[in-house]
């Protein structure tokens, strides 16, 4: 696994649950997005920028995500989901994800998420400050 996800700052280990599978006998496509989300939250915690939504005035909001499914996952398995920031542009943070299957010994999916820094009181996006950019890019 180390050679597959070596460039990722955060790698979240997630066991595939029986309930993650659908009637076709493989992990449902929507679950991949949950795996990506878990690694993004871990990335935010690692960067010390995660705040509980009830206390934060500004913070991240998802504006776009995509997933390229390369191999189907099935129970039992363990996946390792990498997350890293690949670009910061104005109010947008672009995060790349890769999902490695221990059982398959290969990357099973790749994805990208666009996160907008958002003012929840004013209900509009805000430019990411230079201080916050430095915290994002400290890795």
N, C-alpha and C positions, 0 to 999 in steps of 0.2 A: 504494500500500500504506500509506503513512504515515497517511492518514485512517482506515483500517480499524483499525489497531493502535496508535493514538496514545496510548492510556491505559496501555499495557503497559510494565512496567519492563524485562522481558527479552523479546527476540524472537529466537528460534532459527531460523536458516536451515537447511533440510534438503532435499537433492535427493531427489526421488522415484526410487527404483530400480526397474528392470524386475522384480526379484524381489519387490517390494512388492505386485504385482498378483496377483489370483487367476484362476481359470479363466474367470471372467465378464468379464475384461478391464478391471477397475478395481481400485484399491487395496483390499486386504482390510480389513474393518472392524477387525480387531485391530491393524493397523499404526497407525491413528490414535492408539491408546493409547500406542504406542511413541513417536510424535511428541510427544504430551503429556508423557510421562515425560522425554524429552530436554530439553524446555523447563523442567520442574520442577527437574531436576538443575542446569541452568544458573542458574536462579533461586537455588537454595541456594548455589551457588558464588559468585554475585554478592553475596549477603548474607553471605558468609564464614561459613556455618554447616555446610558440607559437610565431613564427616570420613569417612575410609575406615572401612567397617564393622568391620574387624578391630581398630581402635583406639578406636572410640567406644563408651562405655558407654550413653549415651542418644542418641536421634536419631529421625528420622522413620520412620514406617511407614505405608503406605497402608492406609486402612480402607474407602474407597469411591471409586468413580469412575464417571462417566457421560459419554456422548458423544451429541450431537445431530448426526446426519449431514445436512448441507444439500445438498451436491453431491458427486457421485462424482469421485474423482481418478484420473487415468491418467498413465502414463509417456509422454513425458518431462514433467516439471513440477518446479517448486521451490516448497516451502511455507515459510511463515513462521509460526512458532507462538509466540503470546504467552502469557506466564504472569504472574499477579499475585495477591497475597494480597488477598482481599476481606474476610476476617474471622478473628479469633483468639478462641477461646472455650474457656477452661479448658485442656484438653490438645489441643484440635483447631485445626488451621489449614485454612482453606478457600481453595483456589486455583482461580481461573478461567482457562480456556484458550480461545483462539480460534485457528483455523487458516485462514490466508489462502493461496489458490492464486494463484500468479503467472500461470499460464496462463489461468485463469478470471477473474482480476482481481476476486475477491470472496471472502468468507468461505465456506469449504467445510464447516466443522464448528465446533461450540462444545462445551466440556466443563467439568467440574468435578471436582476431586479433594479428598477429605478426608484430611488427614494427621494422624495422632496422634503426639504426642511420647511416646516409648516408652523404658522402661528395659529394655534387653536382658538384663541380669543378673538382675533381679527378675521379668522377664516380665510387666510391667504398665505401664499408661500413667501418665504423670506430668504434673503441672500445669506449663505453660510459665511460666518465671520472668519477672519484669518486665524484667530485663536482656535476655533473649532476645526478648521482645515488642518492645522498642525496636529491636533489631537487625532484626527482621522488618519493622518499620514505618518504617525509616529512609528508605525509598524514597518 
